[in-house]
Each structure stands twice: as structure tokens, then as C-alpha cells.
Amino acid sequence: MNMLVTQLALKISGDPISPDWACYRPPHWPPPDDWVVSVDLNGIPVSRWREPSWDYSVQVGRSFVLKFTGGHHPKVPPLGSKNEQLLRLATTWIMWGSRGSQSWSSIDVAFSSVRRIVVLCEHEGITADQLSKFPRLFPKVIGLFPSKHHKKRVLVLLDRLFRAREEIGFVIFDEIALRYFSRHISESADDEHVQTAYIPPRIWVYQVQRLRLFLDDFIAHKRKIEACFEFCVKAYEHNFGSLENAVSMVSPSDTYLPFTKQKKGAGKWTKRESYGRFETTAENYGIAPLLKRWVGSGDNEDIDVRSLSTYFTLVQNVGLAYVLNFTFQRLEEAAGLRSDCLLWEENSVLGRYLIVRGETTKTDPDSDAWWPTSPHVEVAIEAISTVARMRVRCAEANPAASCSDDDKANPYLFHGSFEPWSTSRRNKPYAVRPVPQSYQSVIKGCPALFDDEELRITEEDMRIAKMFTPNLEKMGKFTIGEKWPLAWHCLRRTGAVNMFASGLLSNTSIQVILKHLTVLQTQYYGANYSRMRLNGEYEQLTIAARYEVVAKQIQALTSDRYVSPLGMQRKQEIVELVKVNEFRALVKAARKGEVTFRATRLGGCAKRGDCEYGGIESVSPCAGGDGRKPCREALFDSEKRESVKRQLAALEREIEQAKPGSPRVRKLEIEANGLRNFLNVIDE
């Protein structure tokens, strides 16, 4: 074993682990049993090397524990002492060794991968350092990792451990085993790309509107909720002697609880107050119907003081769903936001627009944690931050929470319950946040949120969803007549596609909801008007969605839906220029600029390069409203007929009200003539 200890260090990107802390580097190899491997934010030891598990929850911001011994849960099988020791050594090298993992997520993947292999060895009655001597087990090792992508990651990991065999002192996979693994990967078929499901517009709009209804209901009762919460906290503070006692005392007797029925005269000597059933207090503050509406299953549902905490958590989850619908963040990104996350920007082109900003201390400096979004998000942030500030007031009174000054002034938006009537987080630090629930769990926990019948998939829903997810039915979860399985990750792609697809999907609600965001996105990414550098992944997501929509729009050109104002021959010429029918090939061609299509108010434009008119503010140049021929590149969408008729009626009313012969009237008449030309072509 040849080890230069000074080469070892724990260097997690963005994590403030000081070289002065004991966990920064092991004193020697193998490390001593009592070596401190994790500390809290003050450098106080949390876990030691020989312990059954290592806890890094404080650093990660959520529950993050590496479990070596196992056996307490079916998903974490137990290990014998020898295999446990080998896993501990391999993990130490993965974290502290040369080219060590630089993110907690990569450590998580590497640890779970190696542990699977060690568990297999334990099951087969061998130790992990003997595995290379048993070729019959190689296929079983490979079978532990179903996807080709995961196999490749494991191969890289095992190769890294093999090359460090002299330093570590043992080998899991030797050269022969690694060659076998590599050959299997090269000969196996590529993973079938399972695209993230695109949520049909009808269902997407429905869930957004219901989420907004819930949030508006909270905002309407905001002052009453805050007043009721303040009363309840004061009641607990009085009965326990202090808020610190109320939030930290374990299993207090019922005589301390202000909303528990007490014996007559029970508070005579203790001076503790009893207010009877909490429902009476909720009625006094005007929030009982609100809690019954969303937390209970009906008006007759009993509520207690814990219902208030349940409602607060529901506000956070519904707000999270609403934010994800408009920011296209990943779940963990949105769940890590703080109360000051909203920022209004302004410039001469876009006007005033909203930015959601995450904590930049843990992000790649080349990809700032800033996301442009819709003003709709403001109501969600207001609701969630109201709950966050009420909860942090209780958290800061609890010594176990160890709230920092920043936590108190600028709390996390999404957190657990620290209220004195809740027991879920009495001994947990504020820095460790709960793992967000799945969207399905949120829906299940609030039956009043969505109507199951509205979520059932129709034939039209399936048709539109398959436009952007051709292999949708292969997933096995999407069937006509069944409920659409809403999921967080689907909101990202659906929102991005919807921004650019308002001309393709005939759903006016989408256009209304996303109008501001669509303009912001197309102008920001089209002309770089903003002085900011936004989140890199966000940009990639929206750009990819834009080209998908362009490709789908081009595919639609061949149908009878689109016509050229210059006749069938001209339309055929435009279609011939495309010459590509396969969707993926079209996406590629759109990226390269080989084919192009942009949506206009009348349909679309096939012109390459910029257009001085645009087809949005004015459509008269597209349709020949000024007396000239219609544009050669214009295509009219027959599905926009009713929309154009409404636009024409509005213009005619404006003309009637304007001063006759004025420049404004002449401009309006030219625009109206263009719309009439459109209708004449469509109705032929």
C-alpha cells in the first residue's frame, strides 16, 4: 500500500469545507476508526469513520446519509464486517482520493453503485476483493445496472478504483473483469430514448388554473391566517413559559396544550390557558371554512391545530407546483429558493420583467442560477414566503434548529414544520430540508385540488401529446380514459414547448397564461436584450423546445390546414423546399438553419433570416392589406379563422370610433384589409 496522505482532500464544489476541519483530510491510510468524516456548519463532529453511517445532511441541505452497515430497511441490505470495511475504504477513496467526486450527487451515485456490487458479493458468500476470481458472477454484476448509461458510469468508477489499487490496497474488478464489462457495453444495444411526456394543453391549463385558485384563496385570507397563527403561537408560548420550551419539549402533558379539552379548574394553579377545540379559534379568525375546504374532505370535516400545519405544507407544495410550471426549474432548484428570490428587471425593449434567482454560492459560475419567468409566479412566492416567515419564527426559537442570521432574515421557501404543535422536526437543524413530495403525493394529500374526471385522457389529449412525445404509449402509463399522471419533471418540458407552440396548439388559455413569458423568451434569446446571463440549462431547454416546435410546425405545412395566399402552386414550392419528413431530422435541420418557420398571427412564415415586418404587430404586409400582393413566404393557417374574425371585428370598431381621414384610420384600414384578404383566401 503506497499512499501520500497530503494528496487526499475533500473538495466538493461550492461547499465551504475548511482545510482546518478534521474531515478535510484523513491523518493516515487506512484512516483511524475515530477519524471525523463529517461535521456541522460550525465544524462540530457529526460522524466518524468507523460508524455504521456517515451523515452529510447539513452540507447537502436535505437528508443525505451513506449507510454502510444497513439492515434497517429492505432497500439497504445488511453487510458483514469484512465487506462493510471494503465498502468504507472504497467510499473514502471516491470522496477524498485523487480526482475525487466534486458533487454530492456524484458521490451518491458512486456510493450506491459500489454498495450494490458489495451486497451481491455478500449474498454470494464472498468478499468484494475476491470478485474478480469468480467470472460466473460478472453477468450478475452487469445485471445490477439496467441502463447502458449507468453501466458506462460504473465502468469508469471501477476503472478508477482499479488504477488506485496500490493506494487503496485491494481490487474489486481487475483488468480481465473490466475488459469483460467494457465488451458487454459495446455489444449491447443503445438505450431506447424515452422522452419526457408532454402534458396536453387542456390538462396543463386545468392544473395551472386550479393551483392559482388555491393560491388566490390563501392570499385572500392571508391576514386572517397570520393573525390566527400568531394567536396560537402566543397560546403555546404562555402555557409552556417560553416559545423555546414549546418547540423543544418532547411529549408534554396535555395540561400544556391550549387546544386540548382540560378538566375544570385545571389551570387554576399553573395559570395555563385552555381555548377548547381549535376549530372554534379558526372560526373566530374566519379561516375554518378555508381549512375544511383544502385540508379536510368536506365542510363537516373536523380540524385541529395540526390542520394549520398541514395547510401550510400544502401551500408550499402547491406554490412549488405553480413555480415549476413557469420557471422550468428542476425540482431541487425550486425547492432551494429563499424568500428574496424574486427580482424585477427593466430595460427599454422588454419593459419590466420578473426573474427568479436561486442561491449562487453553490452553482457553477458559468451558469448563474437565474430564471426569467412570468409575473404569475409572484402570487405563489408571496404565499409561500408568508408561510416560510411564520415557520422560521418558530424554528429560530428552537436551539436544535441552529438558524443562522441569514436563515432568520431570508428563510427557505420550502421547509418542514417547526410549529410548537408539530413534532416532525423538533431535533433537526434548519439547514437540513425535507425531500419534496412527488406531484402525485401532493395531489393525493389534497383531494379537493383536482377533479379526477378533468385529468382523464381524451382522444384529443392523446393526439396532441403524441405530437411531441411519439413514444408516449410505450411508457405504459398513458391510456385514453385513465388519469394523466402529473409529474414534476414533465412540467419543465411542457412549459418550454408551450411557450413556442401557441401558434400550433389552438388553446387560447395557453396564449393568455404564457403571453408575457413567450415575448420575454423570444426577445431575450433572439436578440440578447438582457444584460444578465441566465441559467445555462434553462437556455438549453428552451432552445431545444423551440426547435422541436419549429419542426412540428414544418411537418404540419403539408396538411390542408395551411394554404398560400398565392395559390396551391406556391404552397407546393414552399413544401418542396423542406424535403424532410422525419421529425428528428427536421429538428436537426431547424437547428442548422436549413429549414425555417416562424409563427405569425395569420399562420406562419417560411422566410429565412429576419423579416422587417414580423407578422405579429402588423399582418398587412403578409396578407397584402396595403394593396400589394401578399408575401411569397406567407402561409395562412385555417384554424386561425375564428381568431382573425374577432381581430377584424375589433379593428372595425376602432375605425368607427377614430377620427375620419386621420393617419390612424388609414393604418387601421390597411390592417383590416389584410385580415379580410386572409378570410377570403381561407374561405375559397
N, C-alpha and C positions, 0 to 999 in steps of 0.2 A: 504494500500500500504506500503510494507516494503522494503526499498532499502538502501543498504550500497554503497554509490557512489564510494568509493575507490576501489570497486571490478570491476568497469567498466573501460574499456580501449579499444582503437582501436589498435589492434595488427595484422596488415597484414604482412604475411611472406615476408621478404625481402624488405619491404617498409620502408624507413628512416623517419618515423613519430616520431618526438621527443616528449618525455613526457612534454617538456616545451611549446609545441604549444597548443593553445586553443582547437583544435579539438581532442586532445588526450583523454580527459575525460569530460563528462558534469559536470557542477558545482553542479547540484542537479537534482532530478527527480520529475515530468517531466522536461525536460530541458527548459530553458527560450527561448523565441522566438528569441532573438538576439544572441544566442549561435553560435559560429563559428564552422561549421561542416566540412568545407574543406578549405585548404589553398594552395597557390602555393609553389614552391620549396624553396622560401625564407621565408615561414611562413606567408605571407600576406593573409588575409581573402579572400575567393572566394565565399563561400555560407554560409548562416545562417539557423538555424534550421527551422524557420517558412516560409522560402521562397518556392515557388512552385516547385523548383528542386534543387538538390544537384549535383555539378559538380566536378568530380574526374578525369577529363581527364589528367591533368598534372601527377598525380600519376600513372595512368594506362598506359599512353603513347599513347592513342587513345581516341576518343570521348567516354566518359563514364559519362552519366548523369542519375540520378534517378529522374524521373518525377512523382511528387505526384498529382498535380492538373490535368494535362492532358487537353484534349480537343482541342489541336492544330493539332492533327494528328489522322486519323481514327484508327490507331493501338494503340493509347493511349487515351481511352475514358475518359471523364471528371468525377470527383468525387465531391460530395457535401462536405461541410466543415467538418461535423462530421466524415464521412468515411475517408476523407483525413487526419484528425488528428489521427485516429486509425491506419491508414497505416504508418504514420510518427512515431508513438510510437513503433509499431511492428518492423519497419525497424531499429530504434535506438537500440532496444534490439538485433536484429540479428547482428548488426555491433559492438556494444560496450558491449553487455551483457556477462554474464558468458558463456564460451565456444563459444565465438563469431566467426563468419566466419573468416578464415585466408587467404583467397584469394579473389581477385576482381571477379573472375569468379563465385565463390560460392555465393558471395553477389548478383551478377547479377541474378543468377538462383533463389535464395531465394526471392529477391525483386519482380521479375516478377511473381513468383508463388503466392505470397501473394496478389499482386495487382490484379491478375485475380480473386481471390476469392472476394476481396473487390468490384471490379467492378460488379461482379454478384450480390452482396448484394445491391449495388446502383441501379442496374437495377430492382431488385425485391422490391424496396421500403423499405428496412430495413437497419440498420447499422450492421457492421461486428460483433459487440459484441452481437447481437441478433441472429446470425445464428444458434446456437445450439438449439434454441427454434422452429426451423422450419425443422423437419425431411424430409419433402417433397422436400427440396432443397438439401439434401445430395447427391442424384444421379447426380444432376446438377453440384455440386462441383467436384465430381469424374470425370464427363464427360469433365471437363476442361483440363484434363491431359490424353491424349490418350494412352501413353505407360505405361506398368506396371513398368518399371524402374523409370519413372518420378513420378508415383503415390507413389512409395516407398520413394522417396526423400521428397515429400510433406508431407507424413505421419510423417516422422522423424522431419521435420520442425514444423509442427503443434503440435506435441507432446512436442517439446522443448518450444514452446510458452505457451502451457498449463501448463507445470511444473513451468514456471516463472510467473504464473497468479498473484500471490501475489505481485511480484515486479512490473510487468507491469501495473496491475490494471484492466485488462479485459481478456476475453477468446474469441477466435474465434471458436475453436472446443473443446467441453468438452469431458469427458470420454466416454459418450454414443456415441457421434458422431465419436470419434476416433476408438471405437470398430467397428462401422459400416464400417468405411473406411478400417480398417485392415481386416475385414472379407471379404469385397469385393475383396481386393487384393489377399488374399489367395485362394479365389474361382475362380478367373479369370484365363484364360489360359495364359501361358507364352507368351511373345512377340516372334513372329517369327523372327529368326535371319536373318537380311538382310545383306548379306556380301558385303563389298566394291567391286565394279566392278573391274575386272582385264582387263586392256586395251590390246586388241590383239596386237601381236608383230608388224605387218605391220603398224598399225596406230600409235603405240608408237614410232617406229623408224622414221616414216614420220614426226611427230610433233617435235621430237628432232632435226632432220636434218634441218627443216625449222627454228626452233628457233636459231640454230647455224648459219645458213646462215644470218639471221637478225643481230646477234651479230658480226659476222665477217665483215659485211658491215659497222657497226658502227666503229669497230676498224680500218678498212682501211681508214676511213675518220676522225679519231679521232683528229688529229692535226688541220685539217681544221675546224672542228666543234668548237673546243676550241678557235681558232682564231676568228671565226665569233661571237661566244658568247661574247668574250672579247670586240670586236668592238661594239656590240650592247649595252653592259653594259656601256661602256665609253660614247657612244652617249647619253644615258639616263642620265648618271651622269653629263655630260656637260650641257644638256638642263635644268635639274632640280636644278643645283647648287651643288648637292651632291648626292651620292648614297642613303643616308638615306632619303632624300626628295623623291627620285624617287620610293623607295619601300614602303613608308609610306603615301604619299599624296593620298587622296581619290578624285576620279573624277576630275583629272586635265583637263584643257582645251586642245584642240587639238594642240595648239601652242607649247606645251611642248613635243609632241610626235614626235620623229625623223623620224619615218617611216610612217607618215601621210602627205598627199599632203597639202602644205601650199600655202597661197596667195603669189603672187610675192612681194618680199621685206618684208615679214612678220618678218624675223629675224634681220632686219637692226638695230633696237634699242635694242632688247632683247639679241642679239648675239646667239640666239638658232639656231641650225643647222637642216636642213631637208635633208634627203637622199632619198626621194621619196619612191617608193614601196620597201618593204623588199625583195621581190623576186629578185630585182637587186643586192642587197647586198649578198644574198645567192648564186647567180650566180657568183659574183666576188670571193667568197670564195670556189667555187666548190662544194657546198652542195645542190644546188637547185634540181638536179635530185634525190638525196638521199631522201630529204623531200617529194618530189612528189611521189616517189616510195612507201614509207611506210605510210606517213600521209594522202596524198591525195588519190584519186581514179583513178589516171592516170597521164600521162605526161602533160596534159593540165590543170590539177587542179591548181587553184590559191592558193598561200601560202602567209601568212603574218607572222609577228614576233611571233604571238601566236603559229604558227605551230612548231616553235622551242621548245616551252614548251611542246606541245602535243607530239612531238617526244621524248623528254627527259623522259616523263612519260611512253611512250611506251617502251623505252629502259629498264626502271626499271621493268616494268611488264613482258617483255619477259625474262629479266635476272632472275627475280624471278621464272618464269616457268622453266627455264633451271636448276637453282639451285635445285629446288624441285625434278626434275627428277633424280638427282644424290645423294642428301643428305638424302632423305626420311624424311625431317623435316616436322613438322606441319606448316601450313601457317603462324601462328603467330610467330613461332620460326624463320623462314627465314625472315619474314618481320621486325624482331627486330635486324637484324645483323648490325654491323658497318663496316666501311671501312677496319679495320685491322683484319677482321675475318679469313683470310687465314693464315695457319701455316704449314710450311713444316717440317715433322719429318723424321728421318732417323735411321735405325738400320741395323745390319748385315744380317738379314734374308729378310726383306721386301724391303730393299733399301730405296729410297726416296719416301715418300708418303704424300698426302695432307690431312689436317684436316681443317674443318670449325668450328670455335668456336664462340659461342654466348656470350652474357653478363652473367657472372656467378654470378653477385650480386643478381639476383632475382631468382636463381634456387636452388633447393634442393641440399645441399652439397653432398648428396649421389648419385647424378645423374648429373654429370658435363655436361655443355652444349657444348660438343664437338662431332663432327660427322666426321668419316672418309669418304672420298669421292674421286671421280675421278679427275684427272688433267684437264679434260674437263671443270670443274667448273671455273677454273682460268680465262678463257676468259670472262665469264659472270660477275665475280666480278670486273674485270678490267673495263668493260664497265659501270657497274652500279656505281662504285666508282668514275669514271670520272664525271658522271652526278652529283653525290652526292656532290663532291667538288665544282663544279660550282654553284650548288644551295645554298650551305651553305655560300658561299661568299656573296650572296645577303641577306640571312637570317640574318647573323651577323650584317649587316648594318641596319636592322630593329629593333628599340627598342622593339616593341611588341613581337618579336620572343624570346627575352631573351636567346640567345645562351650562353651556358656555354663554358669555355675554352676547355673542353673535346669534346663538340659538334663541335667546330671550327677545332680542330686538328684531330678528328676522327668522322666524321659525320655518321649519319644513312644512310644505303644504299637506303632504300625505304622511300621516303618522298614526300611531296607536292611541289607545285611550289611557289617559293619566288621571281621569276624574276620580275623586275620593270614593265614589260608589262603584267604581270598576276595579277589578282585581287582576286584570290581564297583564299589566306592566309595572307592578309595584317595585320589582327589584331589577328592572332593566334600564340601562343607560339610554339617554335620549339619542345618542349618536347611532344606536342600533335601531333601524327602522324595520317595521314588519314587511314581509314579502307581499306585494299587491295580489289581491284575489284575481282569478280569471274573470273575464267578462261574463261567462256563463254563471259563475258563482254569484256575481253581483246581481244578475237577473233573478236567479233562484232566491236570493235573500230579500228581494223586493218584488213580490208577485204583482203589485199594483203598477209597476213601472211600464211594462209592455203587455199588450194583449196578444196572447199566443196566436190567435187567428190572423192578426196583421203580419205576423212573422212567417206564415206558411208560404211556401214557394209556389208561385203560379207558373204556368207555361211561359208567360211573357217574361217573368223574372228569370227563368232558366235561359231563355233565348238571349237576353241581354247579358247575363253573367257569363255565358259561354263565348260571347264576343271577345272578352278579354281574358278568359280562363278556359281555353279549348278543352283541356283535360279535366274539367271540373267533376264529371261523373266518375272518373277513376278514383277520386278521393273517397268515395263510398259514403259521404256524409250529406250529400246534396241530392234530394229527391223531391219531385213535384208532390205537393201535399204535406210535406214534412216542414218543421220549423227550420228557418235558416240559422245555423249555428254561429252566432256572432262571436267574434274573437278579436282581441286587441290588435294582433299583427295584420289583420285584414283591413283595419281602418286606415293604415298608412297608405297602402297601395290604392285602395278605393278612393280616398280623398285626393291623392295625386292625379289619378286618372280623371276624376270628376271635374277637376279644375279646367282641364283642357278639352273635355268631351261635351261641354254644354251645347255645342253645335251639332253633336252626333246623337246625343240622348235627348229625346223630346220630353223632358221633365222640367217644367218651369220652376219648380221648387228648388231644384239644384242650382239653377241660374241665379235665383234670388239669394239663396244662402251663401253661395260661393262667389258672388259678383265681385266684391272688393278684393278677395284673395286672388281671383283669377287675374285681375288687372295688375295687382302688385307683382305676381309671379312673372307674368309675361313681360312686363316692363323691366323688372329687375334683372331677370336673366337674359332678356333680349337686348338691353341697352346699358346694363351696369350703372343704373342711375344712383343706386345707394352707395354711400361711402363705406358701408360696412362689408365685412367678409362673413358670410353666413356659414352655418354648419355644412361641412363638405358632403356628408351622407345625404343630407336633405336636398342639396343641389342635384346630386346624382339621381336620387329617387324621382324628383320632379322632372328632370330632363328625360330620364328613361320613360316615364309615363307619357310625356309629350310626344315622343317618337312612336310609342305604341298607338296613341290616338291618331296621329297622322297616318300611320299605316292602315289602321282600321277605316279611316275616312277615305283613303285612296281605294281600298277594297270596295267600298260602297259605291264608288263612281260608276262601276259597270252596271249597276242596277237601274231600273226605270225611275228610281227616286230622284236622280239628278238629270237635269236637261241643260243644254246650252242655249242661250238666247239667240245664237246664230244658227241653230238648227242641229239636226242629228249628225250631219257630216262632221261638223266642228267638234261635237262631243266625242265622236269616234276617234278623231285625230288626237284629242287630249288623252283618251283612254289608251291609245296605241303607244303614246309616249311612256306610259308606265311600264308595260311589258312584264310586270312581275305580279304574280297572283298569291304566292305562298306568303303567309303572314310574317314569319320570322325574316324572310328575305326582304320583305317590304320595310320592316323596322330597320334592318341594316342599311338599306338603300336610303331611307329617310335620314339616318344619321350622317351618311356621306354626302347628302345633298343631291343625290342622283334623282330622287323624286321629291316632289314637294306638294303641299296642300295646306292652306290656311282657312280657317272658318271665317265667314263673314255673316252679316245679318241676313243675307239672302241665300246663303248656301256655302259656297267655297270659292277659292281662287287657286289656280294651278300655276300661277306665275312664279318663276324662280327669281330669287333676290327680293329686294324691298319694293313696296308699292307706295307711291306718293299719296294715294288716297286711302288705302287701308281697308275700306269696306265695313267699317264699324261706325264712325261718326257720321259718314255720309255714304249712301249707296247709289247716288245718282250717276257717278262715273261708271259703276259696274253695270247698271241697267240702262244707260243711255237716257237719263232723265233730262239732260241738258240739250237734247235734240240730236246728239251724235249717236253713232252706232254703239250698242253695248260692248263692253270689253271682251276681247277674244279669249281671255283666260278665265272669264267668269263662268260659274256653274250654279244653276238655281236648284234649290232643294224643295221639292214639292211638299215635304212635311212642314215647311215653314209658312204655308199658305195662310193659315188662320192667324199666325203671329203678324204677318205682313198686313193682313186686312185690318187688324187692330191698330197697327202703326199708322196706316193710311187714314183711318177714321180720326185718330188723334191729330194728325197733321192738318186735316181738313177743318177741324175745329179751331186750331191755331190760326189758320189762314182767315177764317171768318172773323176772328177777334182782332187781327192785326190791321194796321193802317193800310188801306188800299194803295198799291203802287210803290210801297216802300221797299228798300233793299231786302228787308227781312221777308216780305211776302214773296218776292221773286225767288229768294233762296228756298223757301218752303215749297213753292210750286214746282221747282226743279226736282226737289227730293220726292214730292208726291208723284210726279210723272214717272220717276224711276220705279216707285213701288207699283204704279199701275202697269208699267211695262212688264214687271215681274209677274203680276197676276195674269196678264194677257198671255204670256208665254206658258205659264203653268196650266192655264185653263184651255189651251188649244187642244 
